Amino acid sequence: MTDLTTIIDQLPASEREQGLRLQATRWAAARGSVAVWRRLEARGERFVVESRTPRTTGERLQVAAAAYDAARTGTTAEARELALQALADGRLLEDPGPESGGYWIAPFVLVLAHADDDLVRVSTEVIEWAKQHGSLPAFSMAAQLRAFGYVRCGSLADAEADAASTLEQPGVPGLFPFGRIALVYVLLARGRATEARDVFQQIGPEPVAPGYFRYLLTRARLRIAFQEPEDALEDLLDCGRLEEEWDIRTPAFGMWRAAAAPLLASFDRQDEARALAREDVERCRAFGAPGPLGTALRSLGLVEPGETGIELLEQSVAQLEQSPRRLEHALALLELGAAVRRAGRRADAREPLRQALELASACGADAIAARAHDELVTAGARPRRDPTESRSNLTASELRVARMAAEGMTNREIAQALFLTENTIETHLRSVFRKLQIRSRSQLARAL
């Protein structure tokens, strides 16, 4: 880091473009140490970008770093706008390209900005680039980020297929394993906590980097699933300490308060729970993303008593209707229906619970759908069937291959698109035919 700083300081003013590129490299390296990052923050950059319309690669990389800081301390709109300006409609994809660590600053900002639709679109563009250039690392990293975006949007089958396709593939060195985290979330939503824990245990933690925040948040979710609330709360409070160290003032890195507040309430620490949940709502309002705000309102609704809590849950549902977060929307509907039922209004509870069941089933979130089903029964309704009984027994990978084959792609084309062997595709299709009880590719579209 010292050598890189010396090189930047010694560059003549005419080498501004090279200086900007080197500054981006130094910026990315500094994210591994809060002490180094603080020294760079205090020192400032030698080469700066005055315009928010970058024209060169170096300027785009510098704007990407500015987008990261906007996500950390500003608003979702500012962070998203800067990230998209840095990507420049594909010009960053051309230079330095996705085999360079610097390229990934801007897509990662889309994660932080909760710009899920943009994240899926940009990741898909990189996947297409990787296919054209035969770049397995770029394909792997893009598929991992897309899996994370799909999880947030509630497309669990697509998320699982993307994540599973990258488990044995190399990613871009130094970047966080979003694929495994996405797969953990998918498995938890489906009630397969033991499998989720097995996947999580393959992730190596890096306690000094900001990515440790997401590691702790995921471990806390697992610990909640395994009835370990004390350990889960400790992980979540550690997220708060990381926020202070890295001066994170937004919900960009994760909603730890929303998870911690109900745990505090369960330990009869209601005042702390409400204070934390209210703080979360205010931070999310300032940030401006409807998804995080809806999640924060749901958490506050769970720890506030009576009609106040129900009104907050209604606000949560309204916010999440404006976002692509289908799974969070299903959870908010479920908690609203359950709260209304507990208030003695069983008939009023049935409609939000029916909606929660329908939405969770569409997402493939068996655990949430089963809860909604049980709540509906308790509310006096008679759901037609258990939502988990009719789920397809195709794996996520089999479903993806089947869809591609149904679109007319050959085995070779599918193999090339997914960076798999033709034998693997043939194995998947044989399993698909057997499970769907069909005999030919021509029957796939109708069967699916």
Secondary structure, 3 states (H helix, E strand, C coil): CHHHHHHHHHCCHHHHHHHHHHHHHHHHHHCCCHHHHHHHHHHCCCCCCCCCCCCCHHHHHHHHHHHHHHHHHCCHHHHHHHHHHHHHHHHHHHCCCCCCHHHHHHHHHHHHCCCHHHHHHHHHHHHHHHHHHCCHHHHHHHHHHHHHHHHHHCCHHHHHHHHHHHCCCCCCCCCCCHHHHHHHHHHHHCCCHHHHHHHHCCCCCCCCCCCHHHHHHHHHHHHHHCCCHHHHHHHHHHHHHHHHHCCCCCCCCCCHHHHHHHHHHHCCCHHHHHHHHHHHHHHHHHHCCHHHHHHHHHHHHHHCCHHHHHHHHHHHHHHHHCCCCHHHHHHHHHHHHHHHHHCCCHHHHHHHHHHHHHHHHHHCCHHHHHHHHHHHHHCCCCCCCCCCCCCCCCCHHHHHHHHHHHCCCCHHHHHHHHCCCHHHHHHHHHHHHHHHCCCCHHHHHHHC
